[in-house]
Amino acid sequence: MTAHVEVMDLVAQMKSAERAFVLATVVRTVSVTAAKAGAKAIIAPDGTIVAGWIGGGCARAAVLKAAREALADGVPRMVSVQPQDLLAELGVKAGESRGGIRFASNMCPSQGTMDIFVEPVLPHPSLIILGASPVALSLAAQARTLGYHVTLAAPAADVAALPDADERIDGFQLGELNDAKRFIVVSTQGKGDEAALRAAVAIDACYHAFVGSRRKMASLRAKLIGEGVDASLVDRVKAPAGLDLGAITPEEIAMSILAEITIERRRGQRSPVSA
């Protein structure tokens, strides 16, 4: 088995395990370089090259910097490592970008040029739903069609129908979660509200919401704080969940919640609209 095949096998395994990483691919070389076009490497979030090869120190620093940035914003990058004299001819300095290419200086004696495509591979965003209400089940089904990894947590006795979820948990003890961008919705609607909310606020996430009225949330807030839960954790829960679309049915309420989650998920990724 070639090294290229081994790298791609590991890519498939890491994607299946919902692990974040960067796949760096050498797409062009000029003159003498340690790695040639087609060479690939897998870079972990901590900067470790876990498999593959893209050359030595001449390109490594620039690629690892681009990898960190790509994991942070989810946007691929092209890095061009060139000798200083070629950068001068192009009128660019190391660290500058032009036409979607980030330029870096090759200080190695080889003085070759390497273009490396840096592609972030991120886990599916994680939607964690606590409860098995009609809204919860509809939310799970709709979210999966939008590419979310859905975890539904509720006592087995409360689950009347088989939920459309990637993972099902009996009860509200969530255990270990992956490193994906997380969104948490409590939709117990009277069945274990307090226990579910306590579990939800203990999890770090981009979005916490409760399907219920402000009055009910206020009552639960008082109970949790009275039991010692940090008020700042409880206060980040949005209640009622979802955008105010005038939703009535469980399906409409689920849609309004997903619309609100989409705004948070895409925050910072939308390009400004030209006038």
N, C-alpha and C positions, 0 to 999 in steps of 0.2 A: 504493500500500500504506500502511495507517495505521500509526502508531507502535506501537499495541497489537499488531498482527499482526507487526511487525518484532521486538518484544520476545519474543513467543511463538515465533517462528522461531528466535531465538537461544537460547531456553531448550531447544528440541529439539536444537539443535546441540551445546550444552554438555553436555546429558545423554548424548547419543550418544558424546561424547568423554570421558566419565567425569570431568568436572570438577566440583568443589564450588562452589556459589554459593548465594545467597539470592534468592528472589523476593519482593519486597515489594509488596503490593497495598493501595491505599486503598479501604476498604470503606464508609466513611461520612464525610461532612463536614457541618458545621453553620456557618452564617454564611459569611463571606468566607475562602476558603482559596486558596492558589496552585494546588493540584492538586484534582481532583474525584474522586468515587467511580469506581472502575474503573481509575484510573491505576496503572501498574506500573513497577517498576524492578528491574534485575538488579544485585546487589551481589556483588563478588568477595571472596574471603577477606581481601584486604588493605584492604578498606573502600572500594574504588573502585566508583562507580556506572558500570557499563560500558554500560548501555543503559536508556532509559526516564526517567521523571520522577515524583517523588512530592512535589514542592514544594521550597521553599528551606531556609534554615538553621533555620527554626522547628521543623521536624520531623526534619531530617537527623541531628542528633547522637543523638537518642533512638533512631531507627531503626537507625543504624549500630551503636550499642551492643547493641541487641537482636539484630542480625544476627551480630555476633561471638559472642554467647552461644549463639545457635541453631546456628551451625556447630560450636561446641564440644560441645554435648550432643545435637544432632539433634532438638531439640524445638521445634515452632512456637510463636510468641508473638503476642499482640495488644497493640499499643501505642496508647494514647489520648493525644493531645496536646491539652491544653485550657488555656484561660486560667486564671490563678491564682485568680480569684474563683469559677470553677466547681469547681475542685479543692477549694476551701475548703467550698463547699456540700456536696460529696460526703464531706467529712471525710477526704480523703486528701492526702498530700504527694507532690510530684514524686519519682519513683523508687520509690514504693510500688506493691505489687500487690494487687489484690482481685478475686476471682472469675475469676482467670486473665487479668486485664488489667493491664498495666504502665502507670502514669500518668506523664505528662511535662508540664512547663509550657510553654505557648506564650507567649513573651515578645515576639512580633512585634506591631506595631501593628494588624494585621488582627483579632487576638483571636478567630480562628476555632477550630473543633474538627476534628481529623482522627483517624480510627481506621484504623490500618494493620496488616494481617496480614503477619507476617514468617515466611516458610516456608523452612527449609533444604532444599536439594536436594543430597544427598551421593552420591558414586560408590558403586557396589556394593562391598561389602567384597571385598578381593582375597585369594584363596587361591593361593599359589605352591607348586607341588609339584615337587620335584626328584627325578627317577627315573621309571621306567616299570614298576615292579613291579605285580603284581596288586592290592596294596593301593593303590598310587598311582592306578591306573586306576579302581578302585572309588570312591576318595575324590573324584576329579574328577567322576565321574558323579553321586554323591550331593550334592556341594556345589553343583552348578549348579541342582539342583531347589530348593535353599534360598536362591537369589539371590546366590550368590558369583560374582565374575568370576574364572574359573579360568585360571591359566597353568601349563602343564605343560612342564618343561624336562628334556630327556634326549637323549643322542645318538640320532640317527635310527635307527641300527642296532639299538638296544635296544628300539625301539617296535614290538612285534609286531602290535598292533591299533591302529586309529585312535582316539586318545583323545577322550573327550567333554570338550573344553576350549574356552574362548574364544580362547586364544592358545597356540601351540605353538612351542617354541624348541629348536633343534638344539644340544644341549650344555648346559652349565651357566652360560654367560655371560648373565646376565639383562638387562644393559643398563639403559636408562631405564625406570622404573616410574612409574605415576600416583600421585596423592597420597591414595589410598584407605587405609582402615584395613587393614593387611596381616597375614596369617598365613602362616607358612612351614613346610612339612613336607618333610623329607628322607626319601624312601622308595625308596632305590636298592637296598637289600637285596643288597649284595655287588658291585654294578656301579657303580664310581665313587664309593664312599662318601666318601672323603677329599676329592675335588675338589668334590663336591656340598655337603658340609658346610662347606668353606671359603667357597664362594660364598654359602651361606645365612647364615652368621654375619656377613657383611659388610653385610647388608641390615637396615635398621631396620624392626622389626615389633613387633606386640603379642604375638606368640606364635611361638616357634621350637620345633620338635620333630623327633625322630629316631626312625624306625621301626626299632627294634633293641633289643638288651638293654643293660642298664647296663654290663655287662662290655665289650661291643663299643664302646660310647660312651666308656668310660674309655680304651680303647686309642687310639681316634681323637683323643680330647682330648690325650693325651700327644704324639701325632705333630704335631698342629696347633700346639700351644704350642712344641714343639721347633723348629718351622719359623718361629716368630716371631709367630704369631697371638696377639692379646691374650687372656689367660685369661678375663677378664671377659666377653668376647664369646662364648666357647665355653661358659661356665658358665650362660648363660641358655637353653641348649637343653635341653628336657625330653626325657628318655629313660628308659624307653620312652614313645613318644607315646600319648596317649589315656587315658581313664579306665579303671580296672581293673574291667571288666565281665565278665571271664572270656571275652573274645572269642577265637575260634579261626580262623574263616574270614576271608579278605580283606575281605569285605563287613562282617563284624562288627567287625573292627579299624578299618576306615574309619569306621564309625558311632561307635565309641568316641572316635576322634580328633575327629570333628565335634561330638560332645557336649561335649568339653573346649573346643574352639574357641568353641562357642556360649556357654559360661559366661563366657569372656573377652570375647567380642563384646558381650554384654548387661550386662557389669559396670557398675553405676551406673545402669542404665536400668529396673531392676525396681522396681515400687512395693512398699512394705512390706505384708505381708498382715495384715489386721485380725484380732484375736483373736475 
